[in-house]
Amino acid sequence: MAKTVIDLDEEALALAAQALGTKTKKDTVNAALAEIGARVRRERALARLLALDEDGAFDKGREPGFKEEVRGSWEKATASS
């Protein structure tokens, strides 16, 4: 882990610590960075899902009777286990 000296907005840091439930500046900054990274990963995953949807990857799931068909297959598979 790199050690970096930076000026921080103390008010923003305190608000972030409160929201994240952290006690130290280091923990708050690291938790905030991790939270932003997780948000970026979720946004990218959503973009991939939307692209798949636009390409028709989920069309079968919208057909009438699909959920019942899948449930029936699942119940048969789990009953034989």
ZAPA-697396 format. One record per residue (C-alpha): x, y negated, z; residue number from 0. Coordinates in Angstrom, 3 decimals. Layout:
<pts>
+----------+----------+----------+------+
!        X !        Y !        Z ! resi !
+----------+----------+----------+------+
!        X !        Y !        Z !  NUM !
...
+----------+----------+----------+------+
</pts>
This chain:
<pts>
+----------+----------+----------+------+
!        X !        Y !        Z ! resi !
+----------+----------+----------+------+
!    0.000 !    0.000 !    0.000 !    0 !
!    1.351 !   -3.420 !   -0.930 !    1 !
!    1.658 !   -6.234 !    1.580 !    2 !
!    0.466 !   -9.572 !    0.183 !    3 !
!    0.189 !  -12.978 !    1.784 !    4 !
!   -2.883 !  -14.908 !    0.610 !    5 !
!   -5.133 !  -17.729 !    1.752 !    6 !
!   -8.613 !  -16.483 !    2.597 !    7 !
!  -11.946 !  -18.233 !    2.906 !    8 !
!  -12.559 !  -17.522 !    6.612 !    9 !
!  -16.316 !  -18.061 !    6.344 !   10 !
!  -16.616 !  -15.641 !    3.415 !   11 !
!  -14.364 !  -13.171 !    5.237 !   12 !
!  -16.529 !  -13.318 !    8.374 !   13 !
!  -19.694 !  -12.785 !    6.345 !   14 !
!  -18.101 !   -9.846 !    4.514 !   15 !
!  -16.938 !   -8.321 !    7.806 !   16 !
!  -20.462 !   -8.616 !    9.184 !   17 !
!  -21.984 !   -7.031 !    6.081 !   18 !
!  -19.393 !   -4.254 !    5.931 !   19 !
!  -19.190 !   -3.624 !    9.670 !   20 !
!  -15.413 !   -4.110 !    9.748 !   21 !
!  -13.366 !   -5.593 !   12.589 !   22 !
!  -10.025 !   -6.649 !   11.083 !   23 !
!   -9.171 !   -8.840 !    8.113 !   24 !
!   -7.261 !   -5.972 !    6.525 !   25 !
!  -10.187 !   -3.567 !    6.899 !   26 !
!  -12.603 !   -6.178 !    5.577 !   27 !
!  -10.547 !   -6.952 !    2.476 !   28 !
!   -9.934 !   -3.255 !    1.751 !   29 !
!  -13.605 !   -2.376 !    2.278 !   30 !
!  -14.703 !   -5.259 !    0.046 !   31 !
!  -12.317 !   -4.143 !   -2.699 !   32 !
!  -13.568 !   -0.570 !   -2.400 !   33 !
!  -17.184 !   -1.778 !   -2.545 !   34 !
!  -16.527 !   -3.783 !   -5.707 !   35 !
!  -14.751 !   -0.795 !   -7.262 !   36 !
!  -17.725 !    1.427 !   -6.459 !   37 !
!  -20.092 !   -1.133 !   -7.957 !   38 !
!  -18.064 !   -1.263 !  -11.166 !   39 !
!  -18.104 !    2.547 !  -11.390 !   40 !
!  -21.907 !    2.575 !  -10.884 !   41 !
!  -22.392 !   -0.109 !  -13.552 !   42 !
!  -20.241 !    1.870 !  -16.002 !   43 !
!  -22.131 !    5.082 !  -15.244 !   44 !
!  -25.435 !    3.298 !  -15.790 !   45 !
!  -24.193 !    1.925 !  -19.113 !   46 !
!  -23.251 !    5.476 !  -20.187 !   47 !
!  -26.688 !    6.776 !  -19.160 !   48 !
!  -28.415 !    3.989 !  -21.068 !   49 !
!  -26.319 !    4.770 !  -24.153 !   50 !
!  -27.232 !    8.463 !  -23.863 !   51 !
!  -30.887 !    7.505 !  -23.534 !   52 !
!  -30.686 !    5.321 !  -26.632 !   53 !
!  -29.164 !    8.280 !  -28.487 !   54 !
!  -32.126 !   10.464 !  -27.468 !   55 !
!  -30.339 !   12.666 !  -24.951 !   56 !
!  -33.319 !   12.627 !  -22.588 !   57 !
!  -36.136 !   12.904 !  -25.123 !   58 !
!  -36.871 !   16.546 !  -24.257 !   59 !
!  -37.477 !   15.558 !  -20.637 !   60 !
!  -40.262 !   13.228 !  -21.729 !   61 !
!  -42.188 !   15.937 !  -23.553 !   62 !
!  -45.432 !   17.115 !  -21.930 !   63 !
!  -44.924 !   20.252 !  -19.861 !   64 !
!  -41.139 !   19.934 !  -19.629 !   65 !
!  -41.022 !   19.505 !  -15.847 !   66 !
!  -43.278 !   22.477 !  -15.288 !   67 !
!  -41.165 !   24.573 !  -17.682 !   68 !
!  -37.972 !   23.670 !  -15.838 !   69 !
!  -39.559 !   24.274 !  -12.435 !   70 !
!  -40.750 !   27.693 !  -13.576 !   71 !
!  -37.282 !   28.622 !  -14.834 !   72 !
!  -35.714 !   27.380 !  -11.607 !   73 !
!  -38.142 !   29.340 !   -9.450 !   74 !
!  -37.483 !   32.528 !  -11.435 !   75 !
!  -33.718 !   32.037 !  -11.174 !   76 !
!  -33.754 !   31.386 !   -7.447 !   77 !
!  -36.216 !   34.201 !   -6.692 !   78 !
!  -33.888 !   36.769 !   -8.273 !   79 !
!  -30.883 !   35.568 !   -6.266 !   80 !
+----------+----------+----------+------+
</pts>
